[in-house]
């Protein structure tokens, strides 16, 4: 039986400002049922949560979360968008539906050199766009260049920085050209002596048996002049902005002397290490060893977009009347804040093995609405984190509840560029003032988050020690920073000198985010005597506000793995922009990450990455809160939809099973 307190009822209150009339009746009905009849609202059917009648058509009805920010896979990084992107677009590889390992997609196979610093992908010859145009290697080159272009402003561009010169191109950097002999300054001539050996991708072509022959590829692919250029020593790059460049030169006399009288040549799209060897072969040269790189290529940033359509329609290319895609489904209609419908694309190279005829993506962040729609059989599956904490104990015993480890982290971003949060002591005080153990116990399904890398996912990786709840030390740190905390006669605290008008906590307006914001606000009030104002906003607005540091104090943070390796989390702070959202960046941190990724021994690499994570945590650009857990529902007749660690789904494998003998009676087999 479900029981709840008055506090739980407050938590479950419905956000009646939600604009879609489609869902409002279900929100009202759900709250009425809870108040009037308690557990009767959670009536089950043979151990399932609600109705189990399959839809009449071959259609999946899915709640994806907030309204999508965009249908451009290079611009958005949110999970609601990613779920749609995986239906509409495809890249060289796709996520395995169970393990998230890379599996063939537009590339039918690939080769990897012996230190994972260069990859060659062989494309399918039957791949087509949804308008029937063939897909070839030039489409891949165009898509990668566009994703990394500074004009695109892709928040996830940092994922591509392993590609040679990609970071320099995205950052607007310049090469340094000596016009007298037409040569460029080289990075190695200004690096410390005794540094690491360059990767195989920067040594002479064919050196040291770069590629191991295979049955399908007994010799390396065709050499080209561009490939020779990629294998030459890396060129030195400097900031394109003159003021920033002069600061760099002022710190290095040798470099300043070498750059004097030279020409600064902007790094172009054509310079990055992505090459069409022929119409169906793509070679990607990296600036470092990155064994996880092929898994990273399933991320939406690396999914293909149609050059001809973008050039014709510009920013309007994703409109329903214009969009051309390359995934298993194509866009049929999109009614914002109502429903986005995709249908099977007959032009897709593997259309015969796409099981669904249609997916209807419903946007809502109101969890009571989601769960009630599911219970009454209006939708077939929910996005992750759909079950409210107050219901977890009751719902988790149901056969259609998905419960599994999750490669995700929940944390609080701190804008380190603005006072008073630019003071490390203040940042640490706000961290130590949160009783995270109490929060996690109340949440029931999550674990404490030590730093940024989630626990329980990466075996043999040593997580940093988590900060322990210490409100007394937190108050002392504030006093040391000039904000003394005094105790009132009733036992409460006040911090009169703290500039409350200079801080806020911003968050996207989904129910769990609001609950978390209110908990943090209460903790800081109780332990520091500071009431931090809360500000909620639409998800797509929030993403831009956080990325541009257009907030004061604190912002909700959440990150799910792009690939199964600790670096996917550590790379958040590899660059000062994109998903960083804190303004904190440190070259020493970057150097440690680079050192780790150049280390072939797995355990030694993990040790170096762990040191980098500890270094970042000591600077406190974030407040770690919790390691996530898979927490959603799907009807037993929905097959091929698995609770993988990243909560990303390759929709082509999902189908509706009408034979109850073949339904899932529990979490499906993940082996």
C-alpha positions as CSV (number, residue, x, y, z in Angstrom):
1,X,0.0,0.0,0.0
2,X,1.2,3.5,-0.9
3,X,1.2,5.9,2.1
4,X,2.4,9.5,2.1
5,X,2.7,12.4,4.5
6,X,1.6,15.9,4.0
7,X,5.2,16.8,3.0
8,X,5.0,14.1,0.3
9,X,1.7,15.6,-0.9
10,X,3.5,18.9,-1.3
11,X,6.3,17.2,-3.3
12,X,3.7,15.6,-5.5
13,X,1.8,18.8,-6.3
14,X,1.2,19.3,-10.0
15,X,2.6,22.2,-12.0
16,X,-0.6,23.6,-13.4
17,X,1.3,26.1,-15.6
18,X,2.1,23.3,-18.0
19,X,0.8,24.6,-21.3
20,X,-0.3,21.4,-23.1
21,X,-3.9,20.6,-22.6
22,X,-3.2,17.0,-23.6
23,X,-1.7,16.2,-20.2
24,X,-3.5,18.5,-17.8
25,X,-6.5,16.2,-17.1
26,X,-4.2,13.3,-16.1
27,X,-2.3,15.5,-13.6
28,X,-5.6,16.6,-12.0
29,X,-6.9,13.0,-12.0
30,X,-3.7,11.6,-10.5
31,X,-3.6,14.1,-7.6
32,X,-7.3,13.5,-6.9
33,X,-6.7,9.8,-6.8
34,X,-3.8,10.1,-4.4
35,X,-5.7,12.4,-2.0
36,X,-8.9,10.5,-2.1
37,X,-7.8,6.9,-2.2
38,X,-4.1,6.6,-1.6
39,X,-2.9,3.4,-3.1
40,X,-5.9,2.9,-5.3
41,X,-4.3,5.3,-7.8
42,X,-1.5,2.7,-8.2
43,X,-3.7,-0.3,-9.0
44,X,-1.7,-3.0,-10.7
45,X,-2.4,-5.7,-13.3
46,X,-0.7,-9.0,-12.4
47,X,2.2,-7.3,-10.8
48,X,2.5,-4.6,-13.5
49,X,2.0,-0.9,-12.9
50,X,-1.3,-0.2,-14.6
51,X,-2.7,-1.4,-17.9
52,X,-0.8,-3.8,-20.2
53,X,-2.8,-3.6,-23.4
54,X,-0.5,-3.2,-26.4
55,X,-1.3,-0.3,-28.8
56,X,-3.4,-1.2,-31.8
57,X,-0.8,-0.1,-34.3
58,X,3.0,-0.8,-34.5
59,X,3.7,2.4,-32.6
60,X,5.7,3.2,-29.5
61,X,4.4,6.0,-27.4
62,X,7.2,7.4,-25.3
63,X,7.6,10.3,-22.9
64,X,11.0,11.9,-23.7
65,X,11.1,14.7,-21.0
66,X,11.3,18.4,-21.7
67,X,10.4,19.9,-25.0
68,X,13.4,19.5,-27.4
69,X,15.6,22.5,-27.7
70,X,16.4,21.8,-31.3
71,X,16.4,19.0,-33.9
72,X,20.0,19.8,-34.9
73,X,22.2,17.1,-33.5
74,X,25.3,19.3,-33.5
75,X,23.8,22.0,-31.2
76,X,22.0,20.3,-28.3
77,X,23.4,18.1,-25.6
78,X,20.4,17.3,-23.5
79,X,18.9,13.9,-23.0
80,X,15.4,14.8,-24.3
81,X,17.0,15.8,-27.6
82,X,19.4,12.9,-27.7
83,X,16.5,10.5,-27.5
84,X,15.0,12.0,-30.7
85,X,18.4,12.3,-32.4
86,X,19.0,8.6,-32.1
87,X,15.8,8.0,-34.1
88,X,16.5,10.6,-36.8
89,X,20.2,10.5,-37.4
90,X,23.0,8.0,-37.6
91,X,26.8,8.2,-37.4
92,X,29.7,5.9,-38.2
93,X,28.8,3.8,-35.2
94,X,25.7,3.2,-33.0
95,X,25.3,2.4,-29.3
96,X,24.8,-1.3,-28.5
97,X,21.3,-1.3,-27.0
98,X,22.6,-3.2,-23.9
99,X,26.2,-2.3,-23.3
100,X,26.5,1.0,-25.1
101,X,29.6,-0.3,-26.8
102,X,30.1,0.9,-30.4
103,X,28.5,-1.3,-33.1
104,X,28.5,-0.8,-36.9
105,X,26.1,1.8,-38.3
106,X,26.9,3.9,-41.4
107,X,30.4,2.3,-41.2
108,X,30.2,-1.5,-41.7
109,X,33.7,-2.0,-40.2
110,X,36.8,-0.1,-39.0
111,X,40.5,-0.4,-38.5
112,X,42.5,1.0,-35.6
113,X,46.2,1.6,-35.5
114,X,48.3,0.1,-32.7
115,X,48.1,3.0,-30.3
116,X,44.5,4.1,-31.0
117,X,45.6,7.4,-32.5
118,X,44.2,6.8,-35.9
119,X,41.0,5.1,-37.2
120,X,39.8,4.1,-40.6
121,X,36.1,3.6,-41.2
122,X,34.7,1.8,-44.2
123,X,31.2,3.0,-45.1
124,X,28.2,1.0,-46.4
125,X,27.5,1.6,-50.0
126,X,23.8,1.3,-49.6
127,X,23.3,4.1,-47.1
128,X,21.0,6.9,-48.1
129,X,19.4,10.1,-46.8
130,X,15.7,10.2,-46.3
131,X,15.3,12.0,-49.6
132,X,17.0,9.0,-51.3
133,X,20.4,10.8,-52.0
134,X,23.3,8.5,-51.4
135,X,25.6,9.0,-48.4
136,X,29.3,9.0,-48.9
137,X,32.6,9.9,-47.2
138,X,32.2,13.6,-48.1
139,X,29.1,13.8,-46.0
140,X,31.0,12.5,-43.1
141,X,33.8,15.1,-43.6
142,X,31.2,17.9,-43.9
143,X,29.4,16.9,-40.8
144,X,32.5,16.6,-38.7
145,X,33.7,20.0,-39.9
146,X,30.4,21.6,-39.2
147,X,30.1,20.1,-35.7
148,X,33.5,21.5,-34.8
149,X,33.1,24.9,-36.5
150,X,33.1,27.9,-34.1
151,X,30.1,29.2,-36.0
152,X,28.0,26.2,-35.0
153,X,28.6,26.9,-31.3
154,X,28.2,23.2,-30.5
155,X,28.2,22.8,-26.7
156,X,29.5,19.3,-27.1
157,X,32.4,20.3,-29.4
158,X,35.0,19.3,-26.8
159,X,34.2,15.7,-27.6
160,X,35.9,16.2,-30.9
161,X,39.1,17.7,-29.6
162,X,41.0,14.5,-29.8
163,X,41.0,15.0,-33.6
164,X,44.1,16.7,-34.8
165,X,43.8,20.5,-34.9
166,X,40.0,20.2,-34.0
167,X,40.4,22.2,-30.7
168,X,42.4,24.9,-32.5
169,X,39.9,25.2,-35.2
170,X,36.9,25.3,-32.8
171,X,38.7,27.9,-30.7
172,X,39.7,30.1,-33.6
173,X,43.4,29.6,-33.1
174,X,46.2,30.3,-35.6
175,X,49.2,28.6,-37.0
176,X,52.5,30.6,-37.1
177,X,54.0,30.7,-40.6
178,X,57.5,31.8,-41.6
179,X,56.9,33.5,-44.9
180,X,60.6,33.4,-45.9
181,X,60.8,29.6,-46.1
182,X,57.0,28.8,-46.1
183,X,57.3,26.6,-43.0
184,X,55.3,26.5,-39.8
185,X,56.5,26.7,-36.2
186,X,56.3,23.2,-34.6
187,X,54.9,22.4,-31.2
188,X,57.8,20.1,-30.3
189,X,60.3,23.0,-30.6
190,X,58.6,24.8,-27.7
191,X,57.7,21.8,-25.5
192,X,59.8,20.8,-22.5
193,X,62.7,18.4,-23.2
194,X,62.1,14.8,-22.3
195,X,58.4,14.9,-23.0
196,X,56.3,12.0,-24.2
197,X,56.8,10.3,-27.5
198,X,54.4,11.5,-30.2
199,X,51.5,9.1,-31.0
200,X,51.8,6.9,-34.1
201,X,49.5,9.3,-35.9
202,X,52.3,11.9,-35.8
203,X,55.2,9.7,-36.9
204,X,56.3,8.7,-40.4
205,X,53.6,6.8,-42.2
206,X,54.0,3.1,-41.7
207,X,56.5,3.5,-38.8
208,X,56.8,0.7,-36.3
209,X,54.1,-1.4,-38.0
210,X,51.4,1.1,-37.3
211,X,48.5,-1.2,-38.3
212,X,48.3,-4.9,-37.6
213,X,47.1,-6.7,-40.7
214,X,43.6,-8.3,-40.4
215,X,41.7,-10.8,-42.5
216,X,39.7,-8.0,-44.1
217,X,42.5,-5.5,-44.3
218,X,45.9,-7.0,-44.9
219,X,47.6,-3.7,-45.7
220,X,47.0,-0.1,-44.7
221,X,44.6,2.0,-46.7
222,X,45.8,4.3,-49.5
223,X,48.3,6.9,-48.4
224,X,47.6,10.6,-49.5
225,X,49.4,13.9,-49.2
226,X,46.9,14.9,-46.4
227,X,47.7,11.7,-44.5
228,X,51.4,12.6,-44.8
229,X,50.6,16.0,-43.4
230,X,48.7,14.5,-40.5
231,X,51.7,12.3,-39.7
232,X,54.1,15.2,-39.7
233,X,55.0,16.8,-36.4
234,X,52.2,18.9,-35.0
235,X,52.2,22.6,-35.9
236,X,52.3,25.1,-33.0
237,X,49.0,27.0,-32.5
238,X,48.3,30.2,-30.7
239,X,45.1,32.0,-29.7
240,X,43.5,33.8,-32.6
241,X,42.5,36.7,-30.4
242,X,45.4,39.2,-30.4
243,X,45.1,40.1,-26.7
244,X,45.1,36.5,-25.7
245,X,47.9,35.7,-28.0
246,X,50.1,38.5,-26.7
247,X,49.6,37.3,-23.1
248,X,50.9,33.8,-24.2
249,X,53.9,35.3,-26.0
250,X,54.7,37.6,-23.0
251,X,55.2,34.6,-20.8
252,X,57.6,32.8,-23.1
253,X,60.6,34.8,-24.5
254,X,61.7,32.0,-26.8
255,X,58.3,31.7,-28.3
256,X,57.9,35.5,-28.6
257,X,61.2,35.7,-30.5
258,X,60.3,32.9,-32.8
259,X,56.9,34.4,-33.6
260,X,58.3,37.9,-34.3
261,X,57.8,38.9,-37.9
262,X,55.8,35.7,-38.7
263,X,52.4,35.5,-40.2
264,X,49.4,34.2,-38.2
265,X,47.3,31.8,-40.3
266,X,43.9,30.8,-39.1
267,X,43.3,27.1,-38.6
268,X,40.6,26.1,-41.1
269,X,38.1,23.3,-41.3
270,X,40.2,21.7,-44.0
271,X,43.1,21.4,-41.5
272,X,41.4,19.0,-39.0
273,X,42.3,15.4,-39.1
274,X,39.3,14.0,-41.0
275,X,39.8,12.8,-44.5
276,X,37.8,11.1,-47.3
277,X,40.3,8.6,-48.6
278,X,37.8,7.7,-51.3
279,X,34.0,7.8,-51.5
280,X,33.5,5.1,-48.9
281,X,36.6,5.4,-46.7
282,X,37.1,7.9,-43.8
283,X,40.4,8.3,-42.0
284,X,40.5,10.1,-38.7
285,X,43.8,11.2,-37.3
286,X,44.0,12.1,-33.6
287,X,46.5,14.2,-31.7
288,X,46.8,11.6,-28.9
289,X,46.0,8.0,-28.2
290,X,42.3,7.5,-27.4
291,X,41.2,3.9,-27.3
292,X,37.7,5.0,-26.3
293,X,37.3,7.3,-29.4
294,X,35.3,4.9,-31.5
295,X,32.7,4.7,-28.7
296,X,32.5,8.4,-28.5
297,X,31.5,8.6,-32.2
298,X,28.0,7.4,-31.4
299,X,27.3,10.8,-29.7
300,X,24.9,13.0,-31.6
301,X,27.8,15.5,-32.3
302,X,29.2,13.0,-34.8
303,X,25.9,12.1,-36.5
304,X,25.5,13.1,-40.1
305,X,23.7,16.2,-41.3
306,X,22.8,17.0,-45.0
307,X,25.0,19.7,-46.5
308,X,22.7,20.5,-49.4
309,X,19.7,21.1,-47.1
310,X,21.7,23.2,-44.7
311,X,23.1,25.4,-47.4
312,X,19.6,25.8,-48.9
313,X,17.6,26.6,-45.7
314,X,20.2,27.7,-43.1
315,X,18.9,27.7,-39.5
316,X,15.5,26.5,-40.8
317,X,16.8,23.2,-42.1
318,X,15.2,21.2,-39.3
319,X,11.7,22.5,-40.1
320,X,9.2,19.7,-40.8
321,X,9.0,20.8,-44.5
322,X,12.8,20.9,-45.0
323,X,14.4,18.3,-42.8
324,X,16.4,15.5,-44.3
325,X,17.8,12.8,-42.0
326,X,19.7,9.5,-42.2
327,X,18.5,7.5,-39.3
328,X,16.0,4.6,-39.0
329,X,13.1,7.1,-38.7
330,X,12.2,10.4,-40.3
331,X,10.2,13.3,-39.0
332,X,6.5,13.2,-39.8
333,X,5.3,16.1,-37.6
334,X,6.2,18.2,-34.6
335,X,3.7,20.1,-32.6
336,X,5.8,21.9,-29.9
337,X,4.8,21.0,-26.3
338,X,2.4,18.4,-27.7
339,X,3.9,15.5,-29.7
340,X,6.8,14.9,-32.1
341,X,6.1,12.0,-34.5
342,X,8.7,10.0,-36.4
343,X,8.0,7.2,-38.9
344,X,10.1,4.4,-40.3
345,X,12.3,5.7,-43.2
346,X,12.1,3.3,-46.2
347,X,15.4,4.8,-47.5
348,X,17.3,3.7,-44.4
349,X,20.0,1.2,-45.2
350,X,18.6,-1.4,-42.7
351,X,14.9,-0.5,-43.0
352,X,13.9,-4.2,-43.2
353,X,15.2,-4.6,-39.6
354,X,13.5,-1.5,-38.2
355,X,10.6,-3.0,-36.3
356,X,8.4,0.0,-35.4
357,X,6.3,1.9,-37.9
358,X,6.2,5.0,-35.7
359,X,7.4,6.6,-32.5
360,X,5.4,9.3,-30.8
361,X,7.6,11.4,-28.5
362,X,5.6,13.3,-25.9
363,X,7.3,16.2,-24.1
364,X,6.5,16.7,-20.4
365,X,8.7,17.2,-17.3
366,X,5.8,16.8,-14.9
367,X,6.4,13.4,-13.3
368,X,3.0,12.8,-11.8
369,X,1.6,13.4,-15.3
370,X,4.1,11.0,-16.9
371,X,3.4,8.2,-14.4
372,X,-0.4,8.6,-14.7
373,X,-0.3,8.5,-18.5
374,X,1.7,5.3,-18.2
375,X,-0.6,3.8,-15.6
376,X,-3.8,4.3,-17.7
377,X,-2.1,3.0,-20.8
378,X,-1.7,6.2,-22.8
379,X,2.0,5.7,-23.2
380,X,4.2,2.6,-23.4
381,X,7.5,3.8,-21.8
382,X,9.0,6.7,-19.8
383,X,12.3,8.4,-19.9
384,X,14.8,7.9,-17.1
385,X,14.2,9.2,-13.6
386,X,10.4,9.2,-14.2
387,X,9.3,7.7,-10.9
388,X,8.9,10.2,-8.0
389,X,10.9,9.4,-4.9
390,X,7.7,9.2,-2.9
391,X,6.5,6.3,-5.0
392,X,9.8,4.4,-5.5
393,X,9.3,1.8,-2.7
394,X,5.9,0.8,-4.1
395,X,6.7,1.0,-7.8
396,X,10.2,-0.7,-7.7
397,X,8.6,-4.1,-6.9
398,X,6.5,-4.0,-10.1
399,X,7.6,-6.2,-13.0
400,X,7.8,-3.3,-15.4
401,X,10.1,-1.1,-13.3
402,X,13.6,-0.7,-14.8
403,X,16.3,-0.8,-12.1
404,X,20.0,-0.9,-13.0
405,X,23.3,0.9,-12.5
406,X,23.6,4.2,-14.3
407,X,26.6,6.1,-15.6
408,X,25.4,9.5,-14.6
409,X,26.3,12.1,-12.1
410,X,24.1,14.8,-10.4
411,X,25.9,17.8,-9.1
412,X,25.7,21.6,-8.6
413,X,27.7,23.9,-10.9
414,X,29.3,26.9,-9.3
415,X,30.0,30.1,-11.4
416,X,33.6,30.6,-10.2
417,X,34.0,33.8,-12.2
418,X,31.7,36.0,-10.1
419,X,31.9,37.1,-6.5
420,X,31.4,35.8,-3.9
421,X,31.7,32.3,-5.5
422,X,35.1,33.1,-6.9
423,X,36.4,32.5,-3.4
424,X,37.4,28.9,-2.9
425,X,36.6,29.1,0.8
426,X,33.0,30.1,0.0
427,X,32.6,27.3,-2.5
428,X,33.8,24.7,0.0
429,X,31.6,26.1,2.7
430,X,28.4,25.6,0.6
431,X,29.6,22.0,-0.1
432,X,30.2,21.1,3.5
433,X,26.9,22.6,4.5
434,X,24.9,19.9,2.6
435,X,23.9,16.7,4.4
436,X,24.2,14.5,1.3
437,X,23.7,11.2,3.2
438,X,20.3,12.4,4.3
439,X,19.5,13.4,0.7
440,X,20.6,10.0,-0.7
441,X,18.7,8.1,2.0
442,X,15.5,10.0,1.1
443,X,16.1,9.4,-2.6
444,X,16.4,5.6,-1.9
445,X,17.8,4.6,-5.3
446,X,20.9,6.7,-5.6
447,X,24.4,6.8,-4.1
448,X,26.6,9.6,-2.9
449,X,28.8,11.2,-5.6
450,X,32.4,11.7,-4.5
451,X,33.5,14.0,-7.3
452,X,32.3,14.0,-10.9
453,X,32.8,10.3,-11.9
454,X,30.0,8.1,-10.7
455,X,30.6,5.2,-8.4
456,X,29.9,1.5,-9.3
457,X,30.5,1.9,-13.1
458,X,34.2,1.9,-13.8
459,X,35.9,-1.1,-12.2
460,X,39.5,-0.5,-10.9
461,X,39.1,3.3,-11.0
462,X,39.9,4.9,-7.6
463,X,37.4,7.6,-6.8
464,X,38.5,10.6,-4.8
465,X,37.5,10.8,-1.2
466,X,34.2,12.6,-0.8
467,X,33.9,15.7,1.4
468,X,32.0,14.9,4.7
469,X,29.1,16.9,6.0
470,X,30.6,19.5,8.4
471,X,28.5,22.5,9.0
472,X,30.8,23.9,11.7
473,X,33.7,23.9,9.3
474,X,31.5,25.4,6.7
475,X,30.6,28.3,9.0
476,X,34.3,28.8,9.8
477,X,35.2,29.0,6.1
478,X,32.6,31.6,5.6
479,X,33.9,33.6,8.5
480,X,37.5,33.3,7.1
481,X,36.2,34.7,3.8
482,X,34.7,37.7,5.6
483,X,31.1,36.5,6.1
484,X,30.8,35.6,9.8
485,X,27.9,33.3,10.7
486,X,26.2,34.0,14.1
487,X,23.8,31.9,16.1
488,X,20.3,33.3,17.0
489,X,18.6,32.8,20.3
490,X,16.4,30.1,18.8
491,X,19.3,28.0,17.6
492,X,19.1,29.1,14.0
493,X,21.9,30.9,12.1
494,X,22.3,34.1,10.2
495,X,25.0,35.5,7.9
496,X,24.2,39.2,7.7
497,X,27.2,40.2,5.6
498,X,26.8,37.6,2.8
499,X,25.6,39.2,-0.4
500,X,22.5,37.1,-1.1
501,X,21.6,39.3,-4.0
502,X,24.8,38.0,-5.8
503,X,23.8,34.3,-5.7
504,X,20.9,32.2,-6.9
505,X,20.2,28.5,-7.8
506,X,19.0,28.1,-11.3
507,X,17.5,24.8,-12.5
508,X,15.3,23.4,-15.3
509,X,11.7,23.1,-14.2
510,X,11.3,19.4,-14.0
511,X,9.8,18.1,-10.7
512,X,12.9,16.3,-9.4
513,X,15.1,19.3,-10.1
514,X,12.7,21.5,-8.1
515,X,12.7,19.1,-5.2
516,X,16.5,19.0,-5.2
517,X,16.7,22.8,-5.4
518,X,14.4,23.2,-2.4
519,X,16.4,20.7,-0.4
520,X,19.7,22.5,-1.1
521,X,18.0,25.9,-0.2
522,X,16.8,24.4,3.1
523,X,20.2,23.0,3.9
524,X,22.0,26.3,3.3
525,X,19.4,28.2,5.3
526,X,19.6,25.7,8.2
527,X,23.4,25.4,8.4
528,X,24.7,28.7,7.1
529,X,21.8,31.1,7.7
530,X,21.7,32.0,4.0
531,X,18.6,31.8,1.9
532,X,19.7,31.3,-1.7
533,X,16.9,32.4,-4.2
534,X,15.7,29.8,-6.6
535,X,15.0,30.4,-10.3
536,X,13.5,27.8,-12.6
537,X,13.3,28.0,-16.3
538,X,12.5,25.9,-19.4
539,X,15.1,23.3,-20.2
540,X,16.4,24.7,-23.4
541,X,16.7,28.2,-21.9
542,X,18.6,26.7,-18.9
543,X,21.1,25.0,-21.1
544,X,22.1,28.3,-22.7
545,X,22.1,30.2,-19.4
546,X,24.4,27.6,-17.8
547,X,26.8,27.3,-20.8
548,X,27.2,31.1,-21.1
549,X,27.6,31.5,-17.3
550,X,24.6,33.8,-17.3
551,X,23.8,32.9,-13.7
552,X,25.0,33.9,-10.3
553,X,26.1,31.3,-7.8
554,X,24.7,27.9,-8.5
555,X,23.2,25.9,-11.4
556,X,21.9,22.4,-11.5
557,X,24.3,19.9,-13.1
558,X,23.7,16.5,-14.6
559,X,25.8,14.4,-17.0
560,X,25.3,11.0,-18.5
561,X,28.1,9.0,-20.1
562,X,28.7,9.6,-23.8
563,X,30.8,6.4,-23.7
564,X,31.8,4.0,-21.0
565,X,35.1,5.4,-19.7
566,X,35.9,7.8,-16.8
567,X,37.2,10.4,-19.3
568,X,33.6,11.1,-20.5
569,X,33.0,12.8,-17.2
570,X,36.5,14.3,-16.7
571,X,36.3,15.9,-20.1
572,X,33.6,18.2,-18.9
573,X,36.3,20.5,-17.6
574,X,38.8,19.8,-20.4
575,X,37.7,23.1,-22.0
576,X,36.4,26.3,-20.3
577,X,33.3,26.3,-22.6
578,X,30.6,23.9,-23.7
579,X,29.1,21.8,-21.0
580,X,31.6,23.0,-18.4
581,X,29.2,25.7,-17.1
582,X,31.5,26.8,-14.2
583,X,34.1,29.1,-15.7
584,X,36.8,26.9,-14.0
585,X,39.7,25.7,-16.2
586,X,43.2,24.7,-15.3
587,X,46.1,23.7,-17.6
588,X,47.5,21.4,-15.0
589,X,44.2,19.5,-15.0
590,X,44.3,19.2,-18.8
591,X,47.9,18.1,-18.7
592,X,47.1,15.3,-16.3
593,X,44.3,14.1,-18.5
594,X,46.5,14.2,-21.5
595,X,49.2,12.2,-19.7
596,X,46.6,9.6,-18.6
597,X,45.3,9.2,-22.1
598,X,48.8,8.7,-23.5
599,X,49.4,5.9,-21.0
600,X,48.7,2.4,-22.5
601,X,48.5,0.5,-19.3
602,X,44.9,0.6,-18.1
603,X,45.5,0.7,-14.3
604,X,48.3,3.3,-14.6
605,X,46.0,5.4,-16.8
606,X,43.2,5.2,-14.3
607,X,45.6,6.2,-11.6
608,X,46.6,9.4,-13.4
609,X,43.0,10.2,-14.3
610,X,42.0,9.8,-10.7
611,X,44.7,12.3,-9.7
612,X,43.3,14.7,-12.1
613,X,39.9,14.3,-10.7
614,X,41.2,14.9,-7.2
615,X,42.9,18.1,-8.4
616,X,39.7,19.3,-10.0
617,X,37.7,18.6,-6.8
618,X,40.2,20.5,-4.7
619,X,39.4,23.6,-6.7
620,X,35.6,23.0,-6.1
621,X,34.0,24.2,-9.4
622,X,31.1,21.8,-8.5
623,X,29.4,20.4,-5.5
624,X,29.0,16.6,-6.0
625,X,25.6,15.3,-5.0
626,X,24.6,11.8,-6.2
627,X,25.4,9.0,-8.5
628,X,22.2,8.3,-10.5
629,X,20.4,5.1,-11.0
630,X,18.1,3.9,-13.8
631,X,14.6,4.6,-12.7
632,X,11.8,4.3,-15.3
633,X,8.9,2.1,-16.5
634,X,8.1,0.2,-19.7
635,X,5.3,-2.0,-20.6
636,X,6.1,-5.7,-20.7
637,X,5.2,-5.9,-24.4
638,X,7.9,-3.3,-25.3
639,X,10.9,-5.3,-26.3
640,X,14.4,-4.3,-27.2
641,X,14.3,-1.2,-24.9
642,X,17.0,-1.9,-22.3
643,X,18.0,-0.1,-19.0
644,X,21.6,0.5,-20.1
645,X,24.0,2.6,-18.1
646,X,23.5,5.7,-20.2
647,X,19.7,5.6,-20.8
648,X,20.2,6.0,-24.5
649,X,18.3,3.8,-26.9
650,X,18.9,2.6,-30.4
651,X,15.3,2.7,-31.5
652,X,15.7,0.4,-34.5
653,X,15.9,-2.6,-32.1
654,X,12.6,-1.8,-30.2
655,X,9.4,-3.6,-31.1
656,X,5.9,-4.4,-29.8
657,X,5.5,-8.0,-28.8
658,X,1.9,-9.2,-28.8
659,X,2.4,-12.7,-27.4
660,X,2.3,-12.4,-23.6
661,X,4.4,-15.6,-23.4
662,X,7.3,-13.5,-24.8
663,X,6.9,-10.4,-22.7
664,X,9.4,-9.1,-20.2
665,X,8.4,-10.1,-16.7
666,X,11.1,-8.0,-15.0
667,X,14.2,-6.3,-16.0
668,X,15.2,-7.8,-19.4
669,X,18.4,-9.9,-19.7
670,X,21.3,-7.5,-20.2
671,X,23.8,-10.1,-21.2
